[in-house]
Amino acid sequence: MKIKDFKFLFAGMVCCCLQVVNTFGQASITKANIAFIDYPDFPEGESTWDDIGYSTKFNKVVAGVTNHKDKVALFDYDVATGKMTNNGLMQTLGNLREFQWQAKIHSKIKEGPDGYMYFATDGGESREEYLMDHPAGYAGGFFMKWHPQTKKLVNLGMGLQYESIKDIDIDPESGKLYDISYPQVHFTVYDPAKNTFKDMGRLGSAHVPRVMFTDWWGDCYYVDWRQRLVKYQKSNDSLVFARNSVPAFEGTPGGKIITGITAYAKDQKNGVIYFVTYGAKIVAFYPRKDGIGKMVDLGGVADSAKNIDAWGPYVPNLNIGNNGKLYYIVGGHGNFIIENKTVLMEFDPATKKHTLIYQYPVEELSEATGSDTKDKDGNLYFAGRKDLSSRSIPFLIKFNPGKNVKK
C-alpha cells in the first residue's frame, strides 16, 4: 500500500488517539511502545529545537525548553527512575547578564569525554535578526557544558560576535567543539582545554543548514552552499570537500537543496551514518578516515515522495532502532504526507520499505526534532511539541519499536 493511499483510508475519520496503520505483517506496534513525557514547572515553555541528547555515563536524557524569547529551562529525564526534572533557567545557571540574553538552544546536546553535556546558544528572535550591533540587540552565542549529576552549568564563553550558534558537535577523543554560526555560516573549531578558537571561514551565504555530525574518528561533516559534504579532517586541521552534491529529487526547488541535512543516525557496527536531507531524501553515508566516503541514495522519506511533492515532507529528526531500522516523524512547518497529520514512519534500509506506524492530529503532535538519541536499553527519544490554537506545548517522546515503554 502506498502512503498516498492512506489519505483515502482515513478520510472522514476522527483521529482523537493514536492510530495503528501497520499492514506489512510484522508484530504490531501499539500505544504501549510510545510515551509522551511532560516538562514540569515551566508553563511558559513553547518548544524544543534540536536541543536533546543522551548521557551514557549517567543514563539521562537532557533537553532545553524555550519560551522562544528570553528563557531557556534545562531538563533531564532519568531513564532508570522515569523522573523528569526542571533544573532551572540557563540564563541564571550560566550567569548570563541582561545584554547577553539568549532565546533558545538550537544545537544538539552532546556528551563529551569528561561526562559533561555540551551545547551552544542561539538568538532565535527578532532582536538578533535586525539589531546585531544595537545595545538591545544580540551579543552572540555561547558555548556551555552541563553536568547531569552535579547539576553544574559551565559557561565556556562566546563564539563569534553577533553570531548565533546553530549547531555543534564534539570530537569524543580531544573534546574539541565544532560549530556553525548564523547568519554568516562560519565553521569554527573551539578547544575548551586549550582555550583556542579557529575560524575555518564561511561555507554558505543565503541560508544556514542546521545540522552537522561527526564520524567515529571525530571528524566533522557539514554542507557548503553547493550542497556538497564538507569534512573537517582533524589529522591535518583542514577542510575536505566532496566532489558531488548530496542526492536530491529531480526538479527540487533550489531553496530545498541549499538547506542541507536535517537529521542523522549512526550505525557504527555496520560503518554507516544515515541522514535525511531537507529535500526529503534518505542517504546512507559510509565515511572513511581519509577523505570523503561514499553516499548511497536510499530514496525518499515516504512512498508518496515518488509521485507528488517529492521535496515536500519535512523530517528534522532521525533515530535507528536496535533492529537496524530507521524511525522518524514527518510533519511540521506545514509539511505533511497526510493532510494536517503528523506521522511516525519506519524505514528498512535493507529493503527500502516504508511503514507508516501512527498518525497524529497536529493538536497531539505537530513536529519532532533530534538526532540519534538512544539509551542503553534501545529506547529512542525525540523532542516533540503540539500546536494548539493559543500556543505550542513541548514534551519528550520516548519510543521503542521492540518493547513497551514507561514514562
Secondary structure, DSSP 8 states (H G I E B T S, - for coil): --GGGHHHHTTT----S------SSS----GGGEEEEE--S-TT--B--S-EEEETTTTEEEEEEE-SSS-EEEEEEETTTTEEEEEEEHHHHTT--GGG---B--S--EE-TTS-EEEE-B--SHHHHH-TTSTTS----EEEEE-TTT--EEEEEE-STT-EEEEEEE-TTT--EEEEEETT-EEEEEETTTTEEEEEEE--SS------EE-TTS-EEEE-TT-EEEEEETTTTEEEEEEEE----TT--HHHHTT-EEEEEEEGGGTEEEEEETTSEEEEEE--SSS--EEEEEEESSGGGGTS-TT-----EEEE-TTS-EEEEE--TT--SBTTEEEEEEEETTTTEEEEEEEEETTT--EEEEES-B-TT--EEEEEEEE-SS-EEEEEEEE-TTS----
